[in-house]
């Protein structure tokens, strides 16, 4: 009954057991039997991790130019990180805006973990994934591994910039690995901070206007008005975070119209 890998639900198993064997096992026993059957058909989670090397070899063979890296613990020899970039995505980045959006999404399997991804857009706003990395959690070690591998396919240069959600480990890793690129924060993340911590919900539109302004003159008009309404929040934006991290007008590079991490979050939903 599990030839397709999916199999019947618990109620269908109970009916099948009654019709075939004339017995009525408990709901829990049928559920457990289904779990065992799925493992027999699909293989265990541990078995899938052991197949990573073979999987990566086939990816590299069928997708010329792909890049991958597997890191295991030196003592326990257990899986730690897995980095993968498809050849087509690597080639496609040459035609994208030099703005990379970084985001992570939590995995819900047996061993959990985090899937890190970096995404770019072309001039017509088509989303182009660049690379993926499975890690245990977002910390300095895992993010450094990710960006060191990313640097092998995305060159560090002054016109390159990263956008992310103010995660400290991501910021530390970018500064340590990419010495010439710039980075900024996603606009929505700061908006949530202003709303929750500074209660500026009624004046968030002024913050948005200032963040999206292209010229310094336009920025000053909106920010001064915001500062008059929410002086405490304005001090945080000006001195604690700094203008160049969230304002398009002050940003040292060119972040185009990429002000949030929506394109990466869209990819996370698909993943």
C-alpha positions as CSV (number, residue, x, y, z in Angstrom):
1,X,0.0,0.0,0.0
2,X,3.1,2.3,0.2
3,X,4.4,1.6,-3.3
4,X,4.0,5.3,-4.2
5,X,5.8,6.5,-1.0
6,X,2.8,8.3,0.3
7,X,0.5,5.5,1.4
8,X,-3.0,5.5,3.1
9,X,-4.0,7.5,6.1
10,X,-4.6,6.0,9.5
11,X,-8.3,5.3,9.0
12,X,-7.6,3.6,5.7
13,X,-5.0,1.4,7.4
14,X,-7.5,0.4,10.1
15,X,-10.1,-0.6,7.5
16,X,-7.6,-2.5,5.4
17,X,-6.4,-4.5,8.5
18,X,-10.0,-5.3,9.4
19,X,-10.9,-6.4,5.9
20,X,-7.7,-8.4,5.3
21,X,-6.9,-9.8,8.7
22,X,-10.2,-9.4,10.6
23,X,-8.5,-7.5,13.4
24,X,-8.9,-3.9,14.8
25,X,-5.5,-2.5,15.8
26,X,-5.4,0.8,17.7
27,X,-5.0,4.1,16.1
28,X,-1.5,4.5,17.6
29,X,-0.4,1.0,16.3
30,X,-1.6,1.8,12.8
31,X,0.2,5.2,12.8
32,X,3.4,3.5,14.0
33,X,3.1,0.8,11.3
34,X,2.7,3.6,8.7
35,X,5.9,5.2,9.9
36,X,7.8,2.0,9.6
37,X,6.4,1.3,6.2
38,X,7.4,4.8,4.9
39,X,10.9,4.2,6.2
40,X,11.1,0.9,4.3
41,X,9.9,2.6,1.1
42,X,11.6,6.1,1.3
43,X,14.6,5.2,3.5
44,X,15.5,6.8,6.8
45,X,16.6,10.4,7.4
46,X,20.0,9.1,8.3
47,X,20.3,7.2,5.1
48,X,19.5,10.4,3.1
49,X,22.3,12.3,4.8
50,X,24.7,9.4,3.8
51,X,23.6,9.8,0.2
52,X,24.6,13.5,0.0
53,X,27.9,12.7,-1.7
54,X,26.3,10.6,-4.4
55,X,23.5,13.2,-4.8
56,X,26.1,16.0,-5.1
57,X,28.1,14.1,-7.7
58,X,25.0,13.6,-9.9
59,X,24.1,17.3,-9.5
60,X,27.6,18.3,-10.7
61,X,27.5,15.8,-13.5
62,X,24.1,16.8,-14.8
63,X,24.5,20.5,-14.1
64,X,27.9,21.5,-15.4
65,X,29.5,24.3,-13.4
66,X,27.6,23.5,-10.2
67,X,29.4,24.0,-6.8
68,X,28.9,22.1,-3.6
69,X,30.6,21.5,-0.3
70,X,29.9,19.1,2.6
71,X,31.3,19.8,6.1
72,X,31.3,17.1,8.8
73,X,32.4,17.2,12.4
74,X,36.0,16.2,12.8
75,X,35.4,14.2,16.0
76,X,32.0,12.6,15.5
77,X,32.1,12.6,11.6
78,X,28.5,13.7,11.6
79,X,26.9,16.1,9.1
80,X,27.2,19.8,9.9
81,X,26.8,22.0,6.8
82,X,25.9,21.5,3.1
83,X,26.4,24.2,0.5
84,X,25.0,23.9,-3.1
85,X,24.9,26.3,-6.1
86,X,23.6,25.1,-9.4
87,X,25.7,25.9,-12.5
88,X,22.8,27.7,-14.3
89,X,22.2,29.9,-11.3
90,X,25.9,30.8,-11.0
91,X,26.0,31.7,-14.7
92,X,22.8,33.6,-14.4
93,X,24.1,35.9,-11.7
94,X,26.3,37.7,-14.3
95,X,23.1,39.2,-15.8
96,X,21.5,40.2,-12.4
97,X,21.6,43.4,-10.4
98,X,24.5,43.2,-8.0
99,X,22.2,43.1,-5.0
100,X,22.0,39.9,-3.1
101,X,19.2,39.2,-0.6
102,X,20.1,36.8,2.2
103,X,17.5,35.0,4.3
104,X,17.0,31.8,6.3
105,X,14.1,29.5,6.9
106,X,13.7,26.9,9.6
107,X,13.5,23.2,8.5
108,X,10.9,21.0,10.2
109,X,12.5,17.5,9.7
110,X,13.8,15.2,12.4
111,X,17.0,17.1,12.8
112,X,15.6,20.5,12.1
113,X,18.2,23.1,11.1
114,X,18.1,26.2,8.9
115,X,18.1,26.6,5.1
116,X,20.1,29.7,4.1
117,X,19.6,31.1,0.6
118,X,20.8,34.0,-1.4
119,X,18.7,35.5,-4.2
120,X,19.1,38.2,-6.9
121,X,16.9,39.9,-9.5
122,X,17.4,40.9,-13.1
123,X,16.3,44.2,-14.5
124,X,12.8,42.9,-15.1
125,X,12.5,41.8,-11.4
126,X,12.7,38.0,-12.2
127,X,14.0,36.1,-9.2
128,X,17.2,34.2,-9.6
129,X,18.4,31.9,-6.8
130,X,22.2,31.8,-6.4
131,X,23.0,29.2,-3.7
132,X,21.6,27.3,-0.8
133,X,23.1,26.1,2.5
134,X,21.7,23.7,5.1
135,X,23.2,24.5,8.6
136,X,22.3,23.6,12.2
137,X,21.5,27.2,13.1
138,X,22.4,30.8,12.2
139,X,25.5,31.6,14.1
140,X,29.0,33.0,13.3
141,X,30.5,29.6,12.3
142,X,27.7,28.5,10.0
143,X,27.3,31.9,8.3
144,X,31.1,32.2,7.8
145,X,31.1,28.8,6.1
146,X,28.2,29.9,3.9
147,X,29.8,33.2,2.8
148,X,33.2,31.7,2.3
149,X,31.7,29.2,-0.2
150,X,29.6,32.0,-1.7
151,X,32.7,34.1,-2.3
152,X,34.1,31.3,-4.6
153,X,31.3,32.0,-7.0
154,X,30.3,35.6,-6.3
155,X,33.3,37.9,-6.5
156,X,33.9,40.5,-3.8
157,X,33.6,43.9,-5.4
158,X,32.6,47.5,-4.4
159,X,29.4,47.5,-6.5
160,X,28.1,44.4,-4.7
161,X,25.7,44.7,-1.8
162,X,23.8,42.4,0.5
163,X,20.4,43.0,2.0
164,X,19.2,41.0,5.1
165,X,17.2,41.2,8.3
166,X,19.8,42.6,10.7
167,X,20.9,39.2,11.9
168,X,24.1,39.8,13.8
169,X,25.9,36.6,12.6
170,X,25.1,37.4,8.9
171,X,26.5,41.0,9.4
172,X,29.7,39.7,11.1
173,X,30.3,37.1,8.4
174,X,29.8,39.5,5.5
175,X,32.2,42.0,7.1
176,X,34.8,39.3,7.7
177,X,34.5,37.6,4.3
178,X,33.5,40.4,1.9
179,X,35.9,43.3,2.5
180,X,34.7,45.5,-0.5
181,X,31.0,44.8,-0.7
182,X,28.4,46.8,1.1
183,X,25.4,45.6,3.2
184,X,22.1,47.1,4.3
185,X,19.0,46.1,6.3
186,X,15.6,45.3,5.0
187,X,13.2,48.1,5.4
188,X,10.4,45.9,6.9
189,X,12.6,44.7,9.8
190,X,13.2,48.2,11.0
191,X,9.6,49.1,10.6
192,X,8.6,46.3,13.0
193,X,11.2,47.5,15.5
194,X,9.8,51.0,15.4
195,X,6.2,49.8,15.8
196,X,6.9,47.4,18.7
197,X,9.7,49.2,20.6
198,X,9.0,52.8,19.9
199,X,5.3,52.9,19.3
200,X,5.5,54.9,16.1
201,X,2.8,53.1,14.2
202,X,1.0,56.3,13.2
203,X,4.1,57.8,11.6
204,X,5.7,54.8,9.9
205,X,4.8,56.2,6.5
206,X,7.3,59.0,7.2
207,X,10.0,56.4,7.9
208,X,9.1,54.6,4.6
209,X,9.2,57.8,2.6
210,X,12.6,58.6,4.0
211,X,14.0,55.1,3.4
212,X,12.8,55.0,-0.2
213,X,13.9,58.5,-1.1
214,X,16.5,58.7,-3.9
215,X,17.9,62.1,-3.1
216,X,19.3,63.5,0.1
217,X,17.0,66.5,-0.1
218,X,14.0,64.4,-0.3
219,X,15.3,62.2,2.5
220,X,15.9,65.2,4.8
221,X,12.4,66.5,4.3
222,X,10.8,63.2,5.4
223,X,13.3,62.3,8.1
224,X,13.0,65.7,9.8
225,X,9.3,65.4,9.9
226,X,9.6,61.9,11.3
227,X,12.1,63.2,13.9
228,X,9.7,65.8,15.1
229,X,7.0,63.1,15.6
230,X,9.2,60.3,17.0
231,X,12.4,61.8,18.4
232,X,13.5,58.6,20.3
233,X,13.1,56.4,17.2
234,X,14.9,58.9,15.0
235,X,17.9,58.8,17.4
236,X,18.1,55.0,17.0
237,X,17.8,55.2,13.2
238,X,20.4,58.0,13.0
239,X,23.1,57.0,15.5
240,X,22.5,53.3,16.6
241,X,21.8,51.9,13.1
242,X,23.1,54.7,10.9
243,X,21.5,56.1,7.8
244,X,23.6,54.1,5.2
245,X,22.2,50.8,6.5
246,X,18.5,51.6,5.8
247,X,18.3,54.7,3.6
248,X,18.6,54.4,-0.2
249,X,19.8,57.9,-0.5
250,X,22.7,57.3,2.0
251,X,23.6,53.8,0.9
252,X,27.2,53.8,-0.4
253,X,26.4,51.2,-3.1
254,X,23.4,50.8,-5.4
255,X,20.6,48.7,-3.9
256,X,18.2,49.7,-6.8
257,X,14.6,49.1,-5.6
258,X,15.5,46.1,-3.4
259,X,14.4,47.4,0.0
260,X,13.1,44.2,1.6
261,X,13.9,40.4,1.6
262,X,10.6,39.5,-0.1
263,X,12.3,37.8,-3.0
264,X,14.2,35.4,-0.7
265,X,11.1,34.8,1.4
266,X,9.2,33.8,-1.7
267,X,11.9,31.3,-2.6
268,X,11.8,29.9,1.0
269,X,8.1,29.2,0.6
270,X,8.8,27.2,-2.5
271,X,11.7,25.4,-0.8
